[in-house]
Amino acid sequence: MDTRGFYDGLADRYDLIYADWDASVTRQGRALDALLTAALGPGPHTVLDNACGIGTQSLGLSALGHKVTGTDLSPLSAARAAREAARRGLALPVAAADMRALPFADASFDAVVCADNALPHLLTARDVCAALAETLRVLRPGGLLLLSTRPYGDLLRARPQSEAPHVRTDPDGRRTITFQLWHWHADGERYDLELFQLLPAGDTWTPRTSRATYWALTQERTAEFAREAGLRDTVWHAPADTGFHQPVLTARRPGPTGQDDA
């Protein structure tokens, strides 16, 4: 299933997945900022969000003073992130780009954010390694990767067939309902996700459906791929410890001394 098409189709309504998108932008920005500060010291830092979508993480980090650049496979999502930044008076340069082939010079950023389960859209070890190698390349020595995914160890054991509905109520009391169906592949690791949204339309609903495929990579395998790419100090941080809605992997590009204490 086409990942770019999935997010192009959601670009004008991705925020409706959240009960309060603006509050999520603020909360996620603060959680990621705390991890950045703990690893790199006080900012501002230069940050690449290599799966920025409509700006959920980029906007929050930019509002806290970081110099954020956003890229996304979906041109329509990246364009919306730029509009949302302008509406808030924030500087957020964006570009449509594949995380496996980033349009930046070596050692351009203090940190790279790859959040909201973006990496598992890559369905082969070759593609995952290519994306992580590009992350390493554009990080400065000592730079930090912040990567979040779903808790796939638990999900592989439970093999959910669906996700409970989320309801978003707008200021006029109109509700949007979002829910998911999951279809597991025969390999037991990949699954097709159908995302359904019921949009209010007077006294009835307009249904919209989007589809994408994911690879349910466990935390151990994801960290192993990061180390194979040359990243070091791989540590997973639980949501209870960070306030972020997914587990977050932090990993470092080895510093100028070449030390790697993973």
C-alpha positions in Angstrom: 0.0 0.0 0.0 1.2 3.5 -0.9 2.6 5.4 2.1 2.8 8.7 0.3 -0.8 8.4 -0.8 -1.9 7.4 2.7 -0.6 10.6 4.1 -1.4 12.9 1.2 -5.0 11.7 1.6 -5.0 12.5 5.4 -3.2 15.8 5.1 -6.3 18.0 5.5 -7.8 15.9 8.3 -4.9 14.3 10.2 -5.5 16.6 13.2 -9.0 15.2 13.6 -7.4 12.0 14.8 -6.7 13.8 18.1 -9.1 14.9 20.7 -7.2 18.2 20.9 -4.4 18.5 18.3 -3.0 21.8 19.6 -2.7 20.4 23.1 -0.9 17.3 21.7 1.5 19.5 19.7 2.4 21.3 23.0 2.7 18.1 25.1 4.8 16.2 22.6 7.1 19.2 22.0 7.8 19.4 25.7 8.4 15.7 26.1 10.9 15.7 23.2 12.5 18.9 24.4 13.2 17.3 27.7 14.9 14.3 26.1 16.9 16.7 23.9 18.0 18.8 26.8 19.0 15.7 28.9 21.2 14.4 26.1 22.6 17.6 24.5 22.2 20.3 27.1 20.1 23.4 26.9 19.1 24.5 23.4 18.3 25.8 21.0 19.3 22.9 18.8 19.1 22.3 15.1 16.6 19.5 14.6 15.5 17.6 11.5 12.0 16.0 11.8 12.3 13.5 9.0 8.7 12.4 9.1 7.1 15.7 10.1 3.6 15.0 8.7 1.5 18.1 9.4 3.9 19.2 12.1 2.8 17.5 15.3 6.3 17.3 16.7 8.0 20.1 14.6 5.6 22.8 15.7 6.0 22.0 19.4 9.8 21.9 19.2 9.9 25.1 17.1 7.7 26.9 19.6 10.2 26.1 22.3 13.0 27.8 20.3 14.6 24.9 18.4 15.7 25.5 14.8 13.6 22.8 13.2 13.5 21.6 9.6 10.7 19.3 8.5 10.7 16.7 5.8 8.0 14.2 4.8 7.4 11.7 2.1 4.0 13.4 1.6 4.2 16.8 -0.1 0.7 17.7 1.0 1.5 16.9 4.7 4.7 18.9 4.6 2.9 21.8 2.9 0.3 21.8 5.7 3.1 21.8 8.3 4.4 24.9 6.7 1.0 26.6 6.8 0.5 25.6 10.4 3.8 27.1 11.3 3.1 30.3 9.5 -0.3 30.6 11.3 1.6 30.4 14.6 4.4 32.8 13.6 7.0 30.0 13.6 9.9 29.5 11.2 9.7 25.9 9.9 11.3 25.2 6.5 9.9 22.1 5.0 10.6 19.8 2.0 9.1 16.7 0.5 11.8 14.0 1.0 12.2 10.3 1.6 14.0 9.5 4.9 16.2 7.0 3.0 17.6 9.8 0.8 17.7 13.1 2.7 18.6 16.3 0.8 21.1 17.6 3.4 24.8 17.8 3.7 26.7 15.5 6.2 26.6 16.5 9.8 23.9 19.2 9.4 21.8 18.6 12.5 22.2 18.3 16.3 19.2 15.9 16.4 16.9 14.0 14.2 13.3 13.2 15.2 11.5 10.2 13.6 8.3 10.0 15.6 4.8 8.6 15.5 5.5 5.1 14.2 7.0 6.4 10.9 10.0 4.0 10.6 7.7 0.9 10.5 6.3 2.0 7.2 9.6 0.6 5.8 8.9 -3.0 5.2 12.4 -4.5 4.6 15.6 -4.6 6.6 17.4 -2.9 3.7 15.0 0.1 3.8 15.2 0.4 7.6 19.0 0.3 7.5 19.0 2.9 4.7 16.9 5.3 6.7 19.0 4.9 9.8 22.2 5.3 7.8 20.9 8.6 6.4 20.1 9.6 10.0 23.6 8.9 11.0 25.0 10.8 8.0 23.1 14.1 8.7 23.8 14.0 12.4 26.7 15.9 13.8 29.2 13.9 15.8 27.6 13.4 19.2 24.2 14.1 17.7 21.0 12.5 18.9 18.3 10.4 17.3 14.8 10.5 18.8 12.7 7.7 17.3 9.2 6.5 18.5 7.2 3.5 17.5 4.2 1.6 18.8 5.0 -0.9 21.6 5.3 -3.8 19.1 6.5 -6.4 21.6 3.2 -6.2 23.4 1.2 -5.9 20.2 2.8 -8.9 18.6 1.7 -11.0 21.5 -1.8 -9.6 21.5 -2.3 -9.3 17.7 -5.1 -6.8 17.9 -7.6 -6.7 15.1 -8.7 -3.1 15.8 -8.1 0.0 17.8 -10.8 1.6 19.9 -12.5 4.7 18.4 -11.2 8.2 19.1 -13.7 11.0 19.3 -12.9 14.6 18.5 -15.5 17.3 19.3 -15.1 20.7 17.6 -16.1 24.0 19.2 -19.6 23.7 17.6 -20.1 20.3 19.2 -19.7 18.3 16.0 -17.9 15.1 16.5 -15.4 13.2 14.2 -14.9 9.5 15.0 -11.7 7.7 14.0 -11.0 4.0 14.4 -8.7 1.4 12.9 -8.9 -2.2 11.7 -5.6 -4.2 11.5 -5.1 -7.1 9.1 -2.1 -9.2 10.0 0.0 -10.8 7.2 0.9 -14.4 7.1 4.5 -13.6 8.2 3.1 -12.6 11.6 5.1 -9.3 11.6 3.5 -7.0 9.0 0.0 -5.8 8.9 -2.3 -3.6 6.8 -4.0 -0.8 8.7 -7.4 0.6 7.6 -8.1 4.0 9.2 -11.7 5.0 9.1 -13.0 8.5 9.9 -16.6 9.4 10.2 -16.9 13.1 9.4 -20.0 15.1 10.5 -22.2 16.1 7.6 -25.4 17.7 8.9 -27.6 15.0 10.4 -25.4 12.2 9.0 -21.8 11.1 8.5 -19.4 11.1 5.6 -17.0 8.0 5.8 -13.4 8.3 4.7 -11.0 5.4 4.6 -7.2 5.3 4.3 -4.9 2.3 4.1 -1.2 1.7 4.9 1.1 -1.2 5.7 3.5 -1.5 8.7 6.3 -3.7 10.0 5.8 -4.5 13.7 9.4 -4.1 14.7 10.1 -4.8 18.4 12.2 -2.5 20.4 15.1 -4.9 20.4 15.2 -5.3 16.6 14.8 -1.5 16.1 17.8 -0.8 18.5 19.8 -3.5 16.7 19.1 -1.9 13.3 20.3 1.4 14.8 23.5 -0.1 16.1 24.1 -1.8 12.7 23.8 1.7 11.1 26.5 3.0 13.4 24.5 4.7 16.1 25.4 4.1 19.7 24.1 4.5 23.3 20.7 3.0 22.3 18.2 3.4 25.1 14.4 3.0 25.1 12.3 5.4 27.3 8.8 4.4 28.4 5.9 6.8 28.0 5.5 6.8 31.8 8.9 8.3 32.1 8.8 10.8 29.3 5.2 11.9 28.9 5.4 11.1 25.2 2.6 8.9 23.9 4.9 6.1 22.5 8.1 4.5 23.6 11.1 6.6 22.4 14.5 5.3 21.4 17.4 7.6 21.9 20.7 6.9 20.1 23.8 8.9 19.4 26.2 9.4 16.5 29.7 8.6 17.9 31.5 11.8 18.9 34.8 13.2 17.5 36.9 10.9 19.6 35.2 7.9 17.9 34.2 6.5 21.3 31.2 4.3 21.3 30.0 3.1 24.7 26.9 1.2 23.6 
